[in-house]
Amino acid sequence: MEDLMQLEQQGWRALSSPGNAARVFYGSRLADDAVMLFPGGMKIEGKANILASFAAQPWQSFRMEGQSVLTPSENTGIVIYKVTAEREGSAPYTALVSSTYVLRNGEWQLLFHQQTPV
């Protein structure tokens, strides 16, 4: 399950990179039926909608803490952690995060992601 923690880190690095890095990374990792829940009641469903939602301004920095992985089955893993991220000109954003991955066709795909502000 170490792979799943590495995928989460790679995702945050992509979200912290300029250009299309996030769309490229998540384009290869999101399940077609993925769902993301964000603060303020924002729910984004489906791979295409999630990819279209990525912000133009990347995160300037991020720090992940307390990562753990739950494994309800050999084909499912849930990564749980706390993240603190910053964008230029904005206050730091801190949230508890959970990401659920499923193993499909031999590859881990992100099926569900939720952020709860701290």
C-alpha positions in Angstrom: 0.0 0.0 0.0 3.1 2.2 0.0 2.2 2.8 -3.7 -1.0 4.6 -2.7 0.8 7.1 -0.4 3.2 7.7 -3.2 0.3 8.3 -5.6 -1.1 10.9 -3.2 2.2 12.7 -3.0 2.6 12.6 -6.8 -0.9 14.1 -7.1 -0.1 17.0 -4.8 3.2 17.6 -6.7 1.2 17.7 -9.9 -1.2 20.2 -8.4 1.8 22.3 -7.3 3.3 22.4 -10.8 2.5 24.9 -13.6 0.8 24.1 -16.8 -1.2 20.9 -17.4 0.7 18.7 -14.9 -2.4 18.1 -12.7 -4.6 17.2 -15.7 -2.0 14.9 -17.1 -1.4 13.1 -13.8 -5.0 12.7 -12.8 -6.1 11.9 -16.4 -4.2 8.7 -16.0 -5.3 8.0 -12.4 -8.9 9.0 -12.0 -11.6 6.4 -12.4 -14.3 7.4 -14.9 -16.9 7.3 -12.2 -14.8 9.3 -9.6 -16.3 11.6 -7.1 -14.7 14.5 -5.2 -16.1 16.4 -2.2 -14.7 19.7 -1.2 -15.5 22.3 1.5 -18.5 24.5 1.0 -20.6 21.6 -0.3 -18.8 21.3 -3.7 -19.4 17.9 -5.2 -17.7 17.0 -8.6 -18.7 13.8 -10.3 -17.0 12.1 -13.2 -13.5 12.2 -14.6 -14.1 14.8 -17.3 -15.8 17.2 -14.8 -13.0 16.8 -12.3 -10.3 17.4 -14.8 -12.1 20.5 -16.0 -12.3 21.9 -12.5 -8.5 22.1 -11.8 -7.5 25.6 -10.8 -5.2 27.6 -13.1 -3.1 28.7 -10.1 -1.1 25.8 -8.7 -0.4 25.3 -5.0 2.9 27.0 -4.1 3.7 24.5 -1.4 2.1 21.6 0.5 2.9 19.4 3.5 1.3 16.0 4.2 1.3 14.6 7.8 0.1 11.5 9.5 -0.4 9.4 6.5 -2.0 6.0 6.9 -3.6 3.5 4.6 -6.7 1.4 5.3 -7.1 -1.8 3.2 -10.7 -3.0 3.4 -9.8 -5.5 0.5 -6.9 -6.4 -1.7 -8.4 -4.2 -4.4 -9.3 -1.2 -2.3 -7.1 1.2 -0.4 -8.0 4.4 1.5 -5.2 7.0 2.1 -5.9 9.3 5.1 -3.8 12.3 6.1 -3.7 15.9 7.0 -2.5 18.4 4.4 -1.4 22.1 4.7 -1.1 23.8 1.3 -0.6 27.4 0.2 -1.2 29.4 -2.9 0.5 32.7 -3.5 -1.4 35.5 -1.9 -3.8 33.2 0.1 -3.9 32.0 3.6 -2.7 28.4 4.3 -5.3 25.8 3.7 -5.4 22.8 6.2 -7.6 19.8 5.8 -8.1 16.2 6.7 -8.1 14.2 3.5 -9.2 10.8 2.5 -8.7 9.2 -1.0 -10.1 5.9 -1.9 -8.3 3.9 -4.7 -9.5 0.8 -6.5 -7.4 -1.6 -8.4 -8.8 -1.9 -11.9 -7.1 -3.6 -14.8 -3.9 -3.9 -12.8 -3.7 -0.1 -12.0 -4.7 1.9 -9.0 -7.4 4.5 -9.9 -8.7 7.2 -7.6 -12.4 6.7 -7.1 -13.3 9.0 -4.2 -11.6 12.0 -2.6 -12.8 14.2 0.3 -11.3 17.2 2.1 -12.5 18.3 5.5 -11.1 21.7 6.6 -9.4 21.8 10.0 
